[in-house]
């Protein structure tokens, strides 16, 4: 008897999208699965399709090929919209409305509304309910946008670079609130971010987009454990032939490489456990190991 598939927060199958008919594909043959209950880091270089992917998941765009599913349903359906919240980079809010009126509007537009969750996030930022949104700083508007998203108590929360305009202290506060939400209510969160060091402490799943495809999609701890930072003599580079060399750097007679281990390593190499940031940066700069296993990226020292 076949075991039932685990519930997913986000799944793409052969997903493709381009903004115009003759334009290059932003996403092409993109396949990945994100389990429910995870805080997922969506990473990739500028223009690789992170925002496009989140807009597809939020139902704002339609695929040009393949499909994308949120919580095992189509994104543009009414059922999906009541269970999914998307906070985009531009955070569209009515500038003439007060904060209090905005939260009341959220209560009217959403069939399920938890005022305490929304009001708490606003109160923690010392934002008066009587303040007009157009008079708030970008960071405070971000808080209000996140409060609207959390107020509907979504099962899946999609965040497109939401913290870019916040100072480090406020970013920490917001991330703590999001982690609490995930822990207490089982909320699945997909977070697009360029701040890789912060992802180490907050995200437990990783999707890395490269060349329009998902080059990585796996548990963050497992990904870190599968890699090693190794240092040894450059003339012994052949020792690494059985491993996937993601990125390497040669300086004189010394070779330093970030590898995905495929077995034991020969003696004579110094090994270090890399940070998640190191692994992600190596994959962003290096070749896709799943496609070019024998051609590491060479970096001049």
C-alpha positions in Angstrom: 0.0 0.0 0.0 1.4 3.4 -1.0 1.9 5.8 1.9 0.0 9.1 1.6 2.1 12.1 0.6 3.0 14.5 3.3 1.0 17.8 3.2 2.7 20.6 1.4 2.7 24.3 1.8 4.0 25.1 -1.7 4.7 22.9 -4.7 5.8 23.7 -8.2 5.7 21.2 -11.1 7.3 22.2 -14.4 6.6 25.8 -13.5 7.3 28.4 -16.1 6.6 32.1 -16.4 7.6 35.0 -18.6 6.3 38.6 -18.5 5.7 38.9 -22.2 5.1 36.4 -24.9 8.5 36.8 -26.6 10.4 37.7 -23.4 12.9 35.3 -21.9 11.5 32.9 -19.3 11.9 34.2 -15.7 11.1 30.7 -14.4 11.4 27.6 -16.5 10.9 23.9 -15.6 10.9 24.8 -12.0 10.2 21.9 -9.6 10.2 21.9 -5.8 8.2 21.0 -2.8 8.0 22.8 0.6 6.5 20.9 3.5 3.9 22.5 5.7 5.0 24.0 9.1 8.4 25.2 7.8 10.0 28.6 7.8 11.5 28.6 4.3 14.2 30.9 3.0 13.7 31.7 -0.7 17.1 32.9 -1.9 18.6 33.8 -5.2 20.3 36.7 -7.0 18.4 39.7 -8.3 16.2 39.0 -11.2 16.2 35.2 -10.7 12.4 35.1 -10.2 11.9 35.2 -6.4 9.2 37.9 -6.5 7.6 36.3 -9.5 7.4 33.0 -7.7 5.7 34.6 -4.7 3.3 36.5 -6.9 2.4 33.3 -8.6 1.9 31.6 -5.2 -0.2 34.5 -4.1 -2.5 34.3 -7.1 -1.4 37.7 -8.6 0.1 36.1 -11.7 -0.7 33.0 -13.7 1.9 30.4 -14.8 2.9 30.3 -18.5 3.7 26.6 -18.1 3.3 23.9 -15.5 1.6 24.6 -12.2 2.0 25.9 -8.7 -0.1 24.8 -5.7 -0.5 26.3 -2.3 -1.7 24.1 0.5 -2.6 21.5 -2.1 -4.9 23.9 -4.0 -4.7 26.4 -6.8 -3.5 29.9 -5.7 -6.2 32.0 -7.4 -9.2 30.3 -5.8 -11.3 31.8 -3.0 -10.3 28.9 -0.7 -6.6 29.7 -1.2 -7.0 33.4 -0.7 -8.6 32.9 2.7 -5.7 30.6 3.8 -2.8 32.4 2.3 -1.4 35.9 3.0 1.1 37.7 0.7 3.1 40.8 1.7 4.8 42.3 -1.3 7.7 44.7 -1.5 5.6 47.7 -2.3 3.1 46.9 0.5 0.0 48.6 -1.1 -1.9 50.4 1.6 -4.3 53.3 1.5 -2.3 56.4 2.6 -5.3 58.4 3.7 -6.6 55.8 6.1 -5.6 55.7 9.7 -4.0 52.6 11.1 -7.1 51.8 13.1 -9.3 52.1 10.0 -7.0 49.9 8.1 -7.2 47.1 10.7 -11.0 47.5 10.7 -11.0 47.2 7.0 -9.0 44.0 7.3 -11.6 42.6 9.7 -14.4 43.4 7.1 -12.6 41.9 4.1 -11.4 38.6 5.8 -13.9 35.9 6.8 -11.6 35.0 9.6 -10.0 37.8 11.6 -8.0 37.8 14.8 -7.8 41.4 16.0 -5.4 40.7 18.9 -2.7 39.3 16.6 -2.9 42.4 14.3 -3.2 45.0 17.1 -0.3 43.4 19.1 2.2 43.9 16.2 1.1 47.5 15.8 1.3 48.2 19.5 4.8 46.7 19.8 5.9 49.3 17.2 4.4 52.2 19.2 2.2 53.1 16.2 -0.9 55.2 17.1 -4.1 53.9 15.7 -5.0 57.4 14.8 -1.9 57.9 12.6 -2.5 58.1 8.8 -0.6 55.5 6.8 0.8 58.1 4.5 2.5 59.9 7.4 4.2 56.8 8.7 7.9 55.8 8.1 8.5 52.9 5.7 9.4 50.7 8.6 6.1 51.5 10.4 4.1 50.9 7.2 5.8 47.5 7.0 4.6 46.7 10.5 1.0 47.6 9.5 1.2 45.5 6.4 2.5 42.5 8.4 -0.3 43.1 11.0 -2.9 42.9 8.3 -1.3 39.6 7.1 -1.2 38.1 10.6 -4.7 39.3 11.5 -6.2 36.8 9.0 -4.2 34.0 10.7 -3.0 32.5 7.5 -1.9 28.9 7.1 0.7 30.1 4.6 2.4 33.4 4.9 4.4 34.7 1.8 6.8 37.5 2.4 8.7 39.2 -0.4 11.7 41.1 1.1 9.4 42.5 3.8 12.1 43.6 6.2 14.5 45.4 3.8 13.4 48.9 5.0 13.7 48.1 8.8 16.6 48.7 11.0 18.3 45.7 12.6 16.6 46.0 16.0 13.1 46.2 14.4 14.0 43.3 12.0 14.9 41.2 15.0 11.6 42.0 16.7 9.5 41.3 13.6 11.4 38.0 13.0 10.7 37.0 16.6 7.0 37.7 16.1 6.9 35.6 12.9 8.7 32.7 14.6 6.2 32.9 17.5 3.4 32.8 15.0 4.9 29.7 13.3 5.5 27.9 16.6 2.1 28.6 18.2 -0.1 28.2 15.1 1.8 26.0 12.8 2.0 28.7 10.1 4.1 27.9 7.1 6.2 30.9 6.1 8.1 31.5 2.8 10.5 34.4 3.2 12.4 36.0 0.3 15.5 37.7 1.7 19.0 38.9 0.7 20.1 39.0 4.4 21.7 35.6 4.4 23.2 35.7 8.0 19.7 36.2 9.5 18.4 33.1 7.8 20.7 30.8 9.9 18.7 31.4 13.1 15.2 31.7 11.6 14.7 29.3 8.6 14.6 25.5 8.7 14.0 24.9 4.9 15.8 26.4 1.9 14.7 27.0 -1.7 17.5 28.4 -3.9 16.6 29.7 -7.3 19.2 29.8 -10.1 18.8 30.1 -13.8 15.0 30.0 -13.4 15.0 26.7 -11.6 15.2 25.4 -8.0 18.8 24.5 -7.6 18.3 23.5 -4.0 15.2 22.6 -2.0 15.9 20.8 1.3 16.1 21.0 5.1 18.5 23.7 6.2 20.3 21.5 8.8 20.6 18.6 6.4 22.0 20.9 3.7 24.6 22.3 6.1 25.6 18.8 7.3 26.0 17.6 3.7 28.7 20.2 3.0 32.2 20.8 4.2 34.7 23.6 3.9 38.0 21.8 3.1 41.6 23.2 2.8 44.6 21.3 1.5 47.4 21.3 -1.0 46.5 22.5 -4.5 48.4 19.6 -6.1 46.0 17.2 -4.4 42.8 18.6 -6.0 42.2 15.1 -7.5 41.3 13.9 -4.0 38.0 15.7 -4.4 37.0 14.0 -7.6 34.5 11.8 -5.8 32.8 14.8 -4.3 30.7 17.6 -5.7 32.9 20.7 -5.6 30.5 23.7 -5.4 33.2 26.4 -5.3 36.9 26.5 -4.9 39.7 29.0 -4.5 43.4 28.5 -5.1 46.0 30.7 -3.5 49.5 29.7 -4.3 49.9 26.0 -3.2 46.7 26.0 -1.1 43.3 25.0 -2.3 40.1 25.9 -0.3 36.8 24.4 -1.5 33.2 24.1 -0.4 32.2 20.6 -1.3 29.1 18.4 -1.0 30.4 15.2 0.4 29.7 12.0 -1.4 31.7 9.7 0.9 34.8 9.8 3.1 37.6 12.3 2.4 41.2 11.3 2.1 43.7 12.2 4.9 45.6 15.4 4.6 42.6 17.8 4.3 41.4 20.2 7.0 37.6 20.2 7.4 35.3 22.8 8.8 31.6 22.8 9.2 30.2 25.7 7.1 27.5 28.1 8.0 24.3 28.1 6.1 25.4 31.4 4.6 28.6 29.9 3.3 26.7 27.0 1.6 24.2 29.3 0.0 26.8 31.8 -1.2 28.9 29.0 -2.7 25.9 27.7 -4.6 24.9 31.2 -5.8 28.4 31.8 -7.1 29.4 28.3 -8.2 28.1 26.0 -10.9 24.8 24.1 -10.3 26.2 20.8 -8.9 23.2 18.9 -10.1 23.9 19.8 -13.7 27.7 20.3 -13.9 29.2 18.0 -11.2 32.7 18.1 -12.6 33.1 21.8 -13.3 33.5 23.8 -10.1 33.7 27.6 -10.3 37.3 28.8 -10.1 37.8 32.1 -8.1 41.1 34.0 -8.4 42.6 34.7 -5.0 
